[in-house]
Amino acid sequence: MSMSLGLMLIFISILVVDLMLMIFCLINISKSTKKSRKSKIGWALIVIILNLIGPLFYLIFGREKYNKNRI
């Protein structure tokens, strides 16, 4: 059986968005100054192992909040 072109494009789009989100989260984790080394490793493993759900968990629960007073 072959996939239709539209279904294949949707699948590829989801993979690209997932990869970009994962890369964004991993860069954000590595640049974090308030997290310990163990915490960074833990979050990186969650982001990598849980694919689409892991980066969303990190963005909701693990990411440092933006400081509005920061220049």
Backbone as CSV, one residue per row, in Angstrom:
resi,resn,N_x,N_y,N_z,CA_x,CA_y,CA_z,C_x,C_y,C_z
1,MET,0.837,-1.179,0.000,0.000,0.000,0.000,0.884,1.246,0.000
2,SER,0.457,2.223,-0.753,1.225,3.460,-0.783,0.410,4.581,-0.135
3,MET,1.135,5.469,0.535,0.486,6.616,1.176,0.138,7.647,0.115
4,SER,-0.943,8.331,0.311,-1.257,9.417,-0.606,-0.270,10.564,-0.371
5,LEU,-0.102,11.396,-1.345,0.851,12.497,-1.260,0.492,13.463,-0.132
6,GLY,-0.780,13.748,0.034,-1.223,14.658,1.088,-0.905,14.126,2.475
7,LEU,-1.145,12.837,2.681,-0.861,12.218,3.972,0.635,12.206,4.250
8,MET,1.424,11.969,3.221,2.872,11.965,3.374,3.387,13.357,3.721
9,LEU,2.829,14.401,3.105,3.241,15.771,3.408,2.884,16.150,4.848
10,ILE,1.720,15.732,5.310,1.322,15.995,6.699,2.288,15.307,7.652
11,PHE,2.621,14.054,7.380,3.533,13.291,8.225,4.912,13.944,8.271
12,ILE,5.420,14.362,7.121,6.733,15.010,7.061,6.698,16.353,7.794
13,SER,5.616,17.095,7.670,5.478,18.376,8.361,5.510,18.192,9.876
14,ILE,4.813,17.186,10.364,4.810,16.902,11.801,6.209,16.526,12.269
15,LEU,6.920,15.730,11.498,8.288,15.351,11.857,9.218,16.557,11.899
16,VAL,9.077,17.465,10.940,9.929,18.656,10.894,9.639,19.563,12.095
17,VAL,8.373,19.773,12.402,8.003,20.610,13.557,8.514,19.971,14.846
18,ASP,8.371,18.657,14.970,8.853,17.947,16.148,10.364,18.107,16.292
19,LEU,11.095,17.963,15.216,12.550,18.100,15.253,12.959,19.519,15.629
20,MET,12.292,20.519,15.060,12.607,21.913,15.382,12.310,22.223,16.848
21,LEU,11.195,21.719,17.352,10.831,21.927,18.752,11.841,21.252,19.679
22,MET,12.270,20.054,19.310,13.247,19.333,20.112,14.581,20.087,20.146
23,ILE,15.029,20.574,19.001,16.286,21.328,18.938,16.183,22.612,19.753
24,PHE,15.068,23.325,19.632,14.857,24.550,20.412,14.950,24.264,21.908
25,CYS,14.271,23.204,22.354,14.273,22.867,23.780,15.660,22.460,24.260
26,LEU,16.380,21.675,23.475,17.717,21.249,23.873,18.680,22.431,23.963
27,ILE,18.568,23.377,23.045,19.405,24.583,23.108,19.033,25.401,24.337
28,ASN,17.737,25.538,24.598,17.267,26.286,25.755,17.750,25.641,27.060
29,ILE,17.716,24.319,27.124,18.189,23.598,28.312,19.685,23.833,28.505
30,SER,20.447,23.733,27.440,21.902,23.877,27.563,22.315,25.285,27.966
31,LYS,21.549,26.294,27.576,21.884,27.684,27.901,21.334,28.130,29.258
32,SER,20.533,27.300,29.887,19.926,27.658,31.159,21.002,27.838,32.229
33,THR,20.900,28.924,32.991,21.888,29.200,34.033,21.399,28.799,35.420
34,LYS,20.093,28.646,35.592,19.547,28.355,36.912,19.363,26.861,37.189
35,LYS,19.613,26.022,36.200,19.416,24.584,36.382,20.738,23.902,36.708
36,SER,20.659,22.892,37.580,21.853,22.113,37.891,22.173,21.191,36.718
37,ARG,23.353,20.611,36.753,23.765,19.717,35.670,22.845,18.499,35.594
38,LYS,22.478,17.943,36.758,21.574,16.782,36.785,20.207,17.135,36.220
39,SER,19.733,18.309,36.550,18.436,18.763,36.048,18.467,18.919,34.532
40,LYS,19.560,19.478,34.012,19.694,19.642,32.569,19.705,18.291,31.860
41,ILE,20.452,17.339,32.413,20.513,16.004,31.813,19.139,15.341,31.848
42,GLY,18.444,15.481,32.974,17.102,14.906,33.103,16.130,15.473,32.086
43,TRP,16.123,16.798,31.954,15.222,17.422,30.994,15.592,17.055,29.564
44,ALA,16.888,16.979,29.277,17.320,16.601,27.926,16.853,15.183,27.596
45,LEU,16.963,14.270,28.553,16.500,12.897,28.320,14.988,12.848,28.099
46,ILE,14.251,13.627,28.888,12.793,13.668,28.715,12.443,14.186,27.321
47,VAL,13.106,15.251,26.892,12.833,15.845,25.575,13.149,14.853,24.459
48,ILE,14.262,14.137,24.582,14.681,13.219,23.520,13.836,11.944,23.509
49,ILE,13.603,11.358,24.661,12.919,10.059,24.726,11.427,10.182,24.437
50,LEU,10.801,11.226,24.940,9.346,11.349,24.785,8.921,12.105,23.518
51,ASN,9.844,12.317,22.607,9.581,12.956,21.317,8.670,14.169,21.394
52,LEU,7.438,14.107,20.934,6.573,15.282,20.856,6.076,15.740,22.227
53,ILE,5.824,14.819,23.117,5.297,15.166,24.439,6.387,15.754,25.337
54,GLY,7.611,15.254,25.229,8.719,15.723,26.063,8.999,17.209,25.919
55,PRO,9.151,17.713,24.691,9.367,19.158,24.553,8.199,19.990,25.085
56,LEU,6.989,19.500,24.919,5.833,20.238,25.449,5.867,20.265,26.972
57,PHE,6.221,19.139,27.609,6.382,19.110,29.069,7.443,20.116,29.504
58,TYR,8.559,20.151,28.790,9.623,21.077,29.158,9.149,22.525,29.032
59,LEU,8.472,22.853,27.945,8.024,24.231,27.748,7.001,24.652,28.795
60,ILE,6.184,23.711,29.260,5.159,24.033,30.250,5.722,24.052,31.668
61,PHE,6.519,23.029,32.021,6.937,22.855,33.413,8.407,23.190,33.688
62,GLY,9.289,23.060,32.725,10.710,23.163,33.019,11.396,24.431,32.588
63,ARG,10.803,25.157,31.691,11.452,26.342,31.155,11.416,27.478,32.160
64,GLU,12.527,28.217,32.220,12.584,29.375,33.102,11.627,30.444,32.600
65,LYS,10.963,31.082,33.511,10.014,32.129,33.141,10.756,33.382,32.704
66,TYR,10.183,34.075,31.733,10.777,35.301,31.232,10.618,36.410,32.260
67,ASN,11.686,37.123,32.525,11.671,38.217,33.479,11.403,39.515,32.726
68,LYS,10.272,40.147,32.989,9.886,41.370,32.283,10.788,42.552,32.641
69,ASN,11.399,42.527,33.818,12.253,43.623,34.258,13.648,43.540,33.677
70,ARG,13.966,42.458,33.051,15.291,42.242,32.477,15.477,43.105,31.229
71,ILE,16.625,43.733,31.119,16.893,44.618,29.973,17.594,43.847,28.894
